[in-house]
């Protein structure tokens, strides 16, 4: 996406796929804990990729299992509760702001890991993204 957020992107379109659940995600495509190959939520990602358009996936209400679909997308931006207009997210997507932030929790690889606790023995703690993962 652009040059790391320092200026707006000048090339072609991008497909933005919001995923989430509950009242904060009325326009989103999934009410499931999982965004895997068996989920209907992957249909928009598949369609946009088939059209040759770069895909950005944005979970907007809570972490969902994204391990499989993450391999298909060009960018992933966690933007929980972005507000009704999503202005802050739009600013990041269009290059007005650099994305920053670090996870305050561990993002699980699968539902089998739930509940995922940072204090588990090292052989059982294997998150997709650990506490503190992100950009500064």
N, C-alpha and C positions, 0 to 999 in steps of 0.2 A: 504494500500500500504506500504509494508515494515514496518519499525519501526519508522515512522515519518520522514523519510528522512535522517537518520544518516548513513545508510548503504544500499547497493543494496539489492533488494528483491530476495530471494533465491527460493521462491516457484513458482508455475505455471504461465501461461501466463495471461495477462490482455488484454481486448479489449479496444482500444482507439477509440472513435467516435468523430471526429472533426465536428463541425457544424458552419455555417456562411453563408455569402453572399458576392457578389461582387468579384472584381479582386483579393483581398487578400485571398480569400477562394476558389480558383479554384478546389481544391481537396475535398471540403466539400460537404455535402449532403443536404443542405437546403438553399433556397433563401427566406425563409419565415420569418416573425417576430415571428412566434410561433413554438415551438418544443413540441407540445402537442399530445394527442392520435389520433388526426385527421390528423396529419402531416405525410407525407411519410418519413420524417427524423427519425421517431421512429422505422422504420423497422430494420435498423442495430442494434439498441439497443436491440430490441426484439430477433433478431437472436442470438446475442452474449450471452444474458442472457439464452436463451433456451439451448445453448451449455454448460452452467454451468461456464462460464468464467466471472470474475469480470469486470465491465464496468466503464471506465472513460470517461466522456463527457467533451469536451473542446470547448467552443465557441471561434472562432478565429477572428472575425471581429467586432462584436458589441453585445450588450446584446440581447438575444432572450428570449421569454417566455418559461420557463423551469419548471414551477410549477409541472406539472403532471409527466413528465419524471424523475424529480429529485428523486421521490419516488422509481424509479426502479434501479437507478445507485448506484454504490458503492463509487464513488468519482466524484467530480466536480471541474474543474480547469479553471478559467477564464484566458485566455492567448491571449489577443487581439493583432493582428498584430505580430505574433511570428517570422516573417521573412521567407525567402524561405526555409531554412533548418530546422528551429524550434529547433536549438541546445539548447537554454535555456529551452525550454519545455521538451526536451528529458532528460536533466540533472535532472530536477525535477522528471519526471516519473520514471527514473531509480535509484533514490536515491542519486545522486551526490550532490544535493542541496536541502535544505528544502524550501518548497514554502512559500513565504512571500508576503504581499501586502494587502492593504485595498482599498475598493471601494471609488471612488471620486464622485459617483453618487448613486442614489437609483435604485435598480433592481426591476422592476415591477413584480407583480404576474400575471397580465393578460393584454391583449391589452386594456381592458376597463379602465385601470388606466392611460393610456397615454393621454396627457403628465403628468408624475409624478413629482411633485414639492415638495421639502422638506418643503416649506412654506405653504402648504395646511393646513387647520384645522386638528387637531389630529384625528377627526372622519373620515376623508377622506384620510389621509396619512397612508397607511398600505402596505409598500413594502414587497416583498419577502426577500430582503436583504437591510437594510438601509445604508445610507451614513456612511462610516467608518467601515463597516463589513469586516472582513477578519482575516488574521493571521499576527503576528509580529515575 
